[in-house]
Amino acid sequence: MAPPPVDVRVTRDDEGIVQVAVGSAGPDFTVAVLDVAGAVLTWPVLGNSGPPAAEIHDVGRAQQWLWAVYGEGAAAAVQACATGEPAEVRVRADPTTLAADAARLGFGHWAARWWPASHLDGIPALQPDVLGLELAALTHRCQQLFDSGDGFGDSGDQPDDCAAQLIEDHRAALDPLIQWWRAAPGSSTDTARRLESVLRLIDDAADGAGLDGPELRRLRLLLDRPGPAAAPPAPGALFDRSDGYALAAGELLVAGGRLIARGSGTNDWRRYPPGLVDASEAAVSWTARALGARRQFEVDVVAHSAAPASGAPLAAEVRVNDGPRKRVVLARRDDMWTGRADLDLPADETRPRVELGVLLPGFDPGPGPETGAERDAVRTLVRRRLAAAAQPVAYDALPHGSSSAPFLAEIAAATIDEDY
């Protein structure tokens, strides 16, 4: 059943920016974002998938996709607001195939940035090469959203128009995807059909961009002449990175010393790039010790399974008893980021009031407050998606391009053989 039309509000501000408002937005880690021709589109990740909100800075360029995303009435309202009165129009947006595909593409980019992978919380990471190739396929399907370009994300304000670049960056997953497709039990299943659709879109995008290479030549050959293949292991095993990551307590940074206090900190996802820190609320902890007259503060942060062993200047920001904030440099040690510093603690050694967060210095957390409840809501969402990916529903029962359908990377993650 097609979703019903949605009421949207079209306005123009003093600088001539036209906005299409659909509901309200939350913290940036709960919003999917897509840069398209002349505009930025956004969707609430935790809400129902519908037409996007839009901030349109070039209505002329946006006309190539406005009608196909919102319907003719909304596209006309945007044009009217951009060229004269009134400065505000309420109109109904009709559901469209391009809107559904764009929502799925936006969610895929959100997952690449905000997926809360955590050994502590039992949420497996998404294999980046698998997700990258499906994003390439979706980008190619959504080409009407973008100005003509070379597919390498060089179109100025359209960094998400990068199908060719995604194929180049993630071509290591092409052969495993082909194996998965050839061994899928019949072309009538939803996973087999999705695999074939992704692979054909990749082939078409690569051909249009003039890409070549042994993986792409094998893909083209097998798409023309598919044949039987032996059944592979579970999909997750095809992409398992065997990086040896295993959560371990490790030894204390400092031997001896008298324990004064210990506690946990805040794990604000907005303060560091993806792939550095385990997303759990329990990932950040601290210990205060007395070493003679010194008072030493130790920080432990559980690392993301893909975190680099060195080269990332991660830090902890510490504030004791409403005093000044101090940065503690962290270094990777096994499965932890660790650091220590001498701090002024109360002379009577009562439990100090400590605020602690982990960050990458200079990384902009973005505007607006965020709460642990919103992070919990994101974890609930991805657990529900992983459960669905383990037993995906019939492809025909899902709206075409719906962001509710599991991504191939989610299906692989749901079957990966790791100790979570």
Order of alpha helices (4+ residues) and beta strands (2+ residues): beta-beta-beta-beta-beta-alpha-alpha-beta-alpha-alpha-alpha-alpha-alpha-alpha-alpha-beta-beta-beta-beta-beta-beta-beta-beta-alpha-alpha
